[in-house]
């Protein structure tokens, strides 16, 4: 059987650390942030 492919969406979102666990970025924090207050961004 052929090798199973990685889930391409997950591959872009998660990074594997040296110890084998995974890191991910917080959602809702990428763009359109200038109009939002610091408090509002912090609570996302």
mmCIF file as gemmi writes it, N, C-alpha and C atoms, coordinates in Angstrom:
data_model
loop_
_atom_site.group_PDB
_atom_site.id
_atom_site.type_symbol
_atom_site.label_atom_id
_atom_site.label_alt_id
_atom_site.label_comp_id
_atom_site.label_asym_id
_atom_site.label_entity_id
_atom_site.label_seq_id
_atom_site.pdbx_PDB_ins_code
_atom_site.Cartn_x
_atom_site.Cartn_y
_atom_site.Cartn_z
_atom_site.occupancy
_atom_site.B_iso_or_equiv
_atom_site.pdbx_formal_charge
_atom_site.auth_seq_id
_atom_site.auth_asym_id
_atom_site.pdbx_PDB_model_num
ATOM 1 N N . UNK Axp A 1 ? 0.833 -1.197 0 1 0 ? 1 A 1
ATOM 2 C CA . UNK Axp A 1 ? 0 0 0 1 0 ? 1 A 1
ATOM 3 C C . UNK Axp A 1 ? 0.871 1.252 0 1 0 ? 1 A 1
ATOM 4 N N . UNK Axp A 2 ? 0.393 2.313 -0.657 1 0 ? 2 A 1
ATOM 5 C CA . UNK Axp A 2 ? 1.186 3.546 -0.666 1 0 ? 2 A 1
ATOM 6 C C . UNK Axp A 2 ? 1.18 4.235 0.688 1 0 ? 2 A 1
ATOM 7 N N . UNK Axp A 3 ? 2.138 5.116 0.859 1 0 ? 3 A 1
ATOM 8 C CA . UNK Axp A 3 ? 2.193 5.89 2.106 1 0 ? 3 A 1
ATOM 9 C C . UNK Axp A 3 ? 0.979 6.808 2.187 1 0 ? 3 A 1
ATOM 10 N N . UNK Axp A 4 ? 0.482 7.012 3.402 1 0 ? 4 A 1
ATOM 11 C CA . UNK Axp A 4 ? -0.661 7.904 3.59 1 0 ? 4 A 1
ATOM 12 C C . UNK Axp A 4 ? -0.17 9.356 3.545 1 0 ? 4 A 1
ATOM 13 N N . UNK Axp A 5 ? -0.958 10.205 2.901 1 0 ? 5 A 1
ATOM 14 C CA . UNK Axp A 5 ? -0.571 11.611 2.783 1 0 ? 5 A 1
ATOM 15 C C . UNK Axp A 5 ? -0.933 12.372 4.05 1 0 ? 5 A 1
ATOM 16 N N . UNK Axp A 6 ? -0.137 13.394 4.356 1 0 ? 6 A 1
ATOM 17 C CA . UNK Axp A 6 ? -0.456 14.293 5.469 1 0 ? 6 A 1
ATOM 18 C C . UNK Axp A 6 ? -1.7 15.089 5.1 1 0 ? 6 A 1
ATOM 19 N N . UNK Axp A 7 ? -2.462 15.482 6.091 1 0 ? 7 A 1
ATOM 20 C CA . UNK Axp A 7 ? -3.609 16.372 5.851 1 0 ? 7 A 1
ATOM 21 C C . UNK Axp A 7 ? -3.027 17.74 5.532 1 0 ? 7 A 1
ATOM 22 N N . UNK Axp A 8 ? -3.185 18.198 4.298 1 0 ? 8 A 1
ATOM 23 C CA . UNK Axp A 8 ? -2.482 19.411 3.86 1 0 ? 8 A 1
ATOM 24 C C . UNK Axp A 8 ? -2.917 20.652 4.633 1 0 ? 8 A 1
ATOM 25 N N . UNK Axp A 9 ? -4.189 20.726 5.044 1 0 ? 9 A 1
ATOM 26 C CA . UNK Axp A 9 ? -4.648 21.868 5.839 1 0 ? 9 A 1
ATOM 27 C C . UNK Axp A 9 ? -3.989 21.894 7.201 1 0 ? 9 A 1
ATOM 28 N N . UNK Axp A 10 ? -3.893 20.733 7.841 1 0 ? 10 A 1
ATOM 29 C CA . UNK Axp A 10 ? -3.267 20.647 9.163 1 0 ? 10 A 1
ATOM 30 C C . UNK Axp A 10 ? -1.762 20.878 9.058 1 0 ? 10 A 1
ATOM 31 N N . UNK Axp A 11 ? -1.154 20.425 7.977 1 0 ? 11 A 1
ATOM 32 C CA . UNK Axp A 11 ? 0.289 20.585 7.795 1 0 ? 11 A 1
ATOM 33 C C . UNK Axp A 11 ? 0.689 22.057 7.763 1 0 ? 11 A 1
ATOM 34 N N . UNK Axp A 12 ? -0.201 22.912 7.248 1 0 ? 12 A 1
ATOM 35 C CA . UNK Axp A 12 ? 0.09 24.343 7.182 1 0 ? 12 A 1
ATOM 36 C C . UNK Axp A 12 ? -0.111 25.036 8.527 1 0 ? 12 A 1
ATOM 37 N N . UNK Axp A 13 ? -0.948 24.463 9.383 1 0 ? 13 A 1
ATOM 38 C CA . UNK Axp A 13 ? -1.331 25.136 10.628 1 0 ? 13 A 1
ATOM 39 C C . UNK Axp A 13 ? -0.547 24.712 11.851 1 0 ? 13 A 1
ATOM 40 N N . UNK Axp A 14 ? 0.002 23.519 11.855 1 0 ? 14 A 1
ATOM 41 C CA . UNK Axp A 14 ? 0.682 22.993 13.037 1 0 ? 14 A 1
ATOM 42 C C . UNK Axp A 14 ? 2.162 22.793 12.764 1 0 ? 14 A 1
ATOM 43 N N . UNK Axp A 15 ? 2.99 23.083 13.763 1 0 ? 15 A 1
ATOM 44 C CA . UNK Axp A 15 ? 4.431 22.852 13.648 1 0 ? 15 A 1
ATOM 45 C C . UNK Axp A 15 ? 4.832 21.858 14.722 1 0 ? 15 A 1
ATOM 46 N N . UNK Axp A 16 ? 5.649 20.896 14.365 1 0 ? 16 A 1
ATOM 47 C CA . UNK Axp A 16 ? 6.085 19.878 15.306 1 0 ? 16 A 1
ATOM 48 C C . UNK Axp A 16 ? 7.333 20.358 16.034 1 0 ? 16 A 1
ATOM 49 N N . UNK Axp A 17 ? 7.371 20.211 17.355 1 0 ? 17 A 1
ATOM 50 C CA . UNK Axp A 17 ? 8.537 20.62 18.135 1 0 ? 17 A 1
ATOM 51 C C . UNK Axp A 17 ? 9.519 19.454 18.207 1 0 ? 17 A 1
ATOM 52 N N . UNK Axp A 18 ? 10.703 19.718 18.722 1 0 ? 18 A 1
ATOM 53 C CA . UNK Axp A 18 ? 11.734 18.684 18.817 1 0 ? 18 A 1
ATOM 54 C C . UNK Axp A 18 ? 11.295 17.533 19.713 1 0 ? 18 A 1
ATOM 55 N N . UNK Axp A 19 ? 10.5 17.842 20.74 1 0 ? 19 A 1
ATOM 56 C CA . UNK Axp A 19 ? 10.058 16.797 21.667 1 0 ? 19 A 1
ATOM 57 C C . UNK Axp A 19 ? 8.894 15.983 21.103 1 0 ? 19 A 1
ATOM 58 N N . UNK Axp A 20 ? 8.357 16.405 19.965 1 0 ? 20 A 1
ATOM 59 C CA . UNK Axp A 20 ? 7.296 15.63 19.329 1 0 ? 20 A 1
ATOM 60 C C . UNK Axp A 20 ? 5.899 16.17 19.534 1 0 ? 20 A 1
ATOM 61 N N . UNK Axp A 21 ? 5.753 17.223 20.349 1 0 ? 21 A 1
ATOM 62 C CA . UNK Axp A 21 ? 4.424 17.815 20.508 1 0 ? 21 A 1
ATOM 63 C C . UNK Axp A 21 ? 4.205 18.832 19.387 1 0 ? 21 A 1
ATOM 64 N N . UNK Axp A 22 ? 3.024 19.42 19.343 1 0 ? 22 A 1
ATOM 65 C CA . UNK Axp A 22 ? 2.697 20.335 18.258 1 0 ? 22 A 1
ATOM 66 C C . UNK Axp A 22 ? 2.404 21.731 18.77 1 0 ? 22 A 1
ATOM 67 N N . UNK Axp A 23 ? 2.788 22.724 17.961 1 0 ? 23 A 1
ATOM 68 C CA . UNK Axp A 23 ? 2.493 24.12 18.283 1 0 ? 23 A 1
ATOM 69 C C . UNK Axp A 23 ? 1.529 24.627 17.222 1 0 ? 23 A 1
ATOM 70 N N . UNK Axp A 24 ? 0.643 25.548 17.632 1 0 ? 24 A 1
ATOM 71 C CA . UNK Axp A 24 ? -0.278 26.153 16.678 1 0 ? 24 A 1
ATOM 72 C C . UNK Axp A 24 ? -0.463 27.616 17.028 1 0 ? 24 A 1
ATOM 73 N N . UNK Axp A 25 ? -0.818 28.395 16.031 1 0 ? 25 A 1
ATOM 74 C CA . UNK Axp A 25 ? -1.075 29.809 16.26 1 0 ? 25 A 1
ATOM 75 C C . UNK Axp A 25 ? -2.495 30.03 16.742 1 0 ? 25 A 1
ATOM 76 N N . UNK Axp A 26 ? -2.715 31.12 17.458 1 0 ? 26 A 1
ATOM 77 C CA . UNK Axp A 26 ? -4.052 31.474 17.927 1 0 ? 26 A 1
ATOM 78 C C . UNK Axp A 26 ? -4.901 31.938 16.744 1 0 ? 26 A 1
ATOM 79 N N . UNK Axp A 27 ? -6.142 31.518 16.712 1 0 ? 27 A 1
ATOM 80 C CA . UNK Axp A 27 ? -7.047 31.946 15.643 1 0 ? 27 A 1
ATOM 81 C C . UNK Axp A 27 ? -7.537 33.37 15.894 1 0 ? 27 A 1
ATOM 82 N N . UNK Axp A 28 ? -8.113 33.975 14.874 1 0 ? 28 A 1
ATOM 83 C CA . UNK Axp A 28 ? -8.694 35.331 14.914 1 0 ? 28 A 1
ATOM 84 C C . UNK Axp A 28 ? -7.662 36.426 15.173 1 0 ? 28 A 1
ATOM 85 N N . UNK Axp A 29 ? -6.387 36.201 14.904 1 0 ? 29 A 1
ATOM 86 C CA . UNK Axp A 29 ? -5.365 37.197 15.243 1 0 ? 29 A 1
ATOM 87 C C . UNK Axp A 29 ? -4.485 37.539 14.05 1 0 ? 29 A 1
ATOM 88 N N . UNK Axp A 30 ? -5.007 37.425 12.83 1 0 ? 30 A 1
ATOM 89 C CA . UNK Axp A 30 ? -4.119 37.588 11.683 1 0 ? 30 A 1
ATOM 90 C C . UNK Axp A 30 ? -4.246 38.928 10.959 1 0 ? 30 A 1
ATOM 91 N N . UNK Axp A 31 ? -5.467 39.455 10.786 1 0 ? 31 A 1
ATOM 92 C CA . UNK Axp A 31 ? -5.623 40.707 10.035 1 0 ? 31 A 1
ATOM 93 C C . UNK Axp A 31 ? -6.878 41.433 10.497 1 0 ? 31 A 1
ATOM 94 N N . UNK Axp A 32 ? -7.051 42.662 9.988 1 0 ? 32 A 1
ATOM 95 C CA . UNK Axp A 32 ? -8.138 43.57 10.396 1 0 ? 32 A 1
ATOM 96 C C . UNK Axp A 32 ? -8.093 43.798 11.907 1 0 ? 32 A 1
ATOM 97 N N . UNK Axp A 33 ? -6.921 44.126 12.425 1 0 ? 33 A 1
ATOM 98 C CA . UNK Axp A 33 ? -6.758 44.304 13.865 1 0 ? 33 A 1
ATOM 99 C C . UNK Axp A 33 ? -6.624 45.769 14.274 1 0 ? 33 A 1
ATOM 100 N N . UNK Axp A 34 ? -6.449 46.663 13.308 1 0 ? 34 A 1
ATOM 101 C CA . UNK Axp A 34 ? -6.188 48.063 13.665 1 0 ? 34 A 1
ATOM 102 C C . UNK Axp A 34 ? -7.393 48.724 14.315 1 0 ? 34 A 1
ATOM 103 N N . UNK Axp A 35 ? -8.587 48.383 13.873 1 0 ? 35 A 1
ATOM 104 C CA . UNK Axp A 35 ? -9.782 49.01 14.453 1 0 ? 35 A 1
ATOM 105 C C . UNK Axp A 35 ? -10.201 48.395 15.781 1 0 ? 35 A 1
ATOM 106 N N . UNK Axp A 36 ? -9.645 47.258 16.133 1 0 ? 36 A 1
ATOM 107 C CA . UNK Axp A 36 ? -10.02 46.587 17.38 1 0 ? 36 A 1
ATOM 108 C C . UNK Axp A 36 ? -9.154 47.081 18.529 1 0 ? 36 A 1
ATOM 109 N N . UNK Axp A 37 ? -9.761 47.249 19.672 1 0 ? 37 A 1
ATOM 110 C CA . UNK Axp A 37 ? -9.025 47.742 20.831 1 0 ? 37 A 1
ATOM 111 C C . UNK Axp A 37 ? -8.088 46.658 21.364 1 0 ? 37 A 1
ATOM 112 N N . UNK Axp A 38 ? -7.102 47.075 22.146 1 0 ? 38 A 1
ATOM 113 C CA . UNK Axp A 38 ? -6.147 46.132 22.737 1 0 ? 38 A 1
ATOM 114 C C . UNK Axp A 38 ? -6.871 45.121 23.606 1 0 ? 38 A 1
ATOM 115 N N . UNK Axp A 39 ? -7.843 45.599 24.37 1 0 ? 39 A 1
ATOM 116 C CA . UNK Axp A 39 ? -8.617 44.706 25.245 1 0 ? 39 A 1
ATOM 117 C C . UNK Axp A 39 ? -9.37 43.661 24.421 1 0 ? 39 A 1
ATOM 118 N N . UNK Axp A 40 ? -9.979 44.111 23.344 1 0 ? 40 A 1
ATOM 119 C CA . UNK Axp A 40 ? -10.756 43.203 22.493 1 0 ? 40 A 1
ATOM 120 C C . UNK Axp A 40 ? -9.859 42.146 21.854 1 0 ? 40 A 1
ATOM 121 N N . UNK Axp A 41 ? -8.672 42.555 21.403 1 0 ? 41 A 1
ATOM 122 C CA . UNK Axp A 41 ? -7.732 41.611 20.799 1 0 ? 41 A 1
ATOM 123 C C . UNK Axp A 41 ? -7.223 40.616 21.822 1 0 ? 41 A 1
ATOM 124 N N . UNK Axp A 42 ? -6.973 41.096 23.029 1 0 ? 42 A 1
ATOM 125 C CA . UNK Axp A 42 ? -6.464 40.232 24.091 1 0 ? 42 A 1
ATOM 126 C C . UNK Axp A 42 ? -7.483 39.155 24.459 1 0 ? 42 A 1
ATOM 127 N N . UNK Axp A 43 ? -8.763 39.505 24.377 1 0 ? 43 A 1
ATOM 128 C CA . UNK Axp A 43 ? -9.814 38.566 24.771 1 0 ? 43 A 1
ATOM 129 C C . UNK Axp A 43 ? -10.211 37.591 23.664 1 0 ? 43 A 1
ATOM 130 N N . UNK Axp A 44 ? -9.611 37.708 22.502 1 0 ? 44 A 1
ATOM 131 C CA . UNK Axp A 44 ? -9.903 36.779 21.41 1 0 ? 44 A 1
ATOM 132 C C . UNK Axp A 44 ? -9.304 35.415 21.698 1 0 ? 44 A 1
